[in-house]
Amino acid sequence: MSASSVIHIPVVKVNANQSAREEDSIAIEEPLEIKLEYGPAGQRELRNISVTMRTPGHDAELATGFLFTEGIIKNADEIKSAKHSFIACAENKENTILVTLEHSVLPHLQNTERNFYTTSSCGVCGKGSISAIRTVSSFAAEAGDGNIVHSVVLNQLPKILRRHQRVFDDTGGLHASALFTPLGELLLLREDVGRHNALDKLIGAAMMYNWLPLQQTVLLLSGRASFELVQKAAMAGISIIAAVGAPSSLAVELANEFNITLIGFLRDERFNIYTGAHRVIVPADEAALTAPSA
């Protein structure tokens, strides 16, 4: 995250019967408009795809990750460039990003027929059935059973995440998504006021690094595991998702459908395994909890 991700403002801090004027750090939230340019030479088209509220920083990754996880593009090779479009505005902000596709690429624009206005809190709404995800993902059915993680490693991930959440330390107001190896090595971390934006940034970066599919990784979410986050992870081929917070019922259903290991309430060296328990090595005295009944 850049320095432009945080703003410092004067506040009055109250503690019991005392108060003081101090400076506080707040995570910036601004709209980002995603535009798409595509079509053969001489017949290029420009289309407004989405407006999302986000924390400035890693905007190109956010845009490309969003286009991929929504099934509009298939891979990084389809992208010619992704950069800010300097459209004059009253505050001179870099709040428009243009993703230009190669001339031979036609995006799957049928996936934009619903309203793509999203907020930092709710994520993308109005999804169709779970079965529709299979039709747009190249990796959703590739969750590998060879990806195994030990409970000892899982218990350490939230601590590692917190040590690297630099903007959260300043503001206390950002969500994070992080990729780890099964041995607990941090590969990549992204932060944003929107939990879905943080994950789109993460997957967008991984796509640009040619890491997809992310079968041999563990995804850690700093908050709850919602349907849209599990959906985005499935699009990237992620087979293990751990969340500090609770999963929703539809998130569990989706994870089960796509053979994804879903872990919730990962904190204080405790967690619940909701689906795919065969990928988690648990202490010997608890192994019976994951063994199939006779």
C-alpha positions, 0 to 999 in steps of 0.5 A: 500500500502507498502513503495515499492509502491513509489519511491523518485527521484530528480527533478527540479521544475519550477514555473514561473521564478523560479526553484529549485532542490527537491525530488519528490514521484512517484508511482512505475509501474512494471509488474506482471505475474499471473500463475495458477496451477491446475489439479488432484494430479499427473497431475498438470498443470502450465499455464501463464495467464496474464502479467499486469502493476501494482503498487506493493502491494496487489498482491494476491488480484489483481491476484485472483480478476482478475481470478474471474472478467474474469470468470476463477474461480467462488469463493474463495473456489476454491483457495488453495493459492495465493503467490509470486513465487520467480523466479530469475530475474536481479533486484530480484523483486517479480513480479510473483504470483502463484495462486494454485487451489484445486485439484478438480477445473478445471478453465474456460480456454476458457476465456484466449484464447485472449491475456491477456497482459494488460497495466496500462492505457487501461485495458483489451481489446478485449471483446466479446459481453455484452451477454457473461458476463452473461455466466460466472458471478454468480452474474451479474444478482443479482443487488438488487433494495433494495440498495438505496443511498441518494444524500447527501451521494453520494456527500460526497464519493469523499471527504472520498476517498481522505482522505484515498488515502495515496499513491495518496497524496504522488504521485498524480499518482494513481487510486482508487476503494472504497467500501462504505455502502449506508450510506457512511461508507468506507468498503475497498479501493485499489489503483494502477496505473491501474484503472482496477488493483485497482478494481481487487484488491478490488474485490479480497479482498472482495472475500477473505473476503466472501463478494460476492455478493456486492449487498448492497454496492456503488462502487466509481471509482476515474476516468472515468467509462469504459466498463471493470470496469462496467463489473468487477463490474457486475461480483461481483454483485455491483448494484451502481457505481459512478465515479468521471469522465465520463462514456463511451457509452458502459459502460452505455449500459452494466450498463443498461443491468444489471440493475446497477445504473451508476453515473458519474461526481461525484464531487463538489456536482454534478453528473449525473445519467445515468442508474438506477435512482430509487436507488438514493434519490434526493432532493425533488425539483428535484424528477421529474427528476427521475420519469417516464413520464406519 
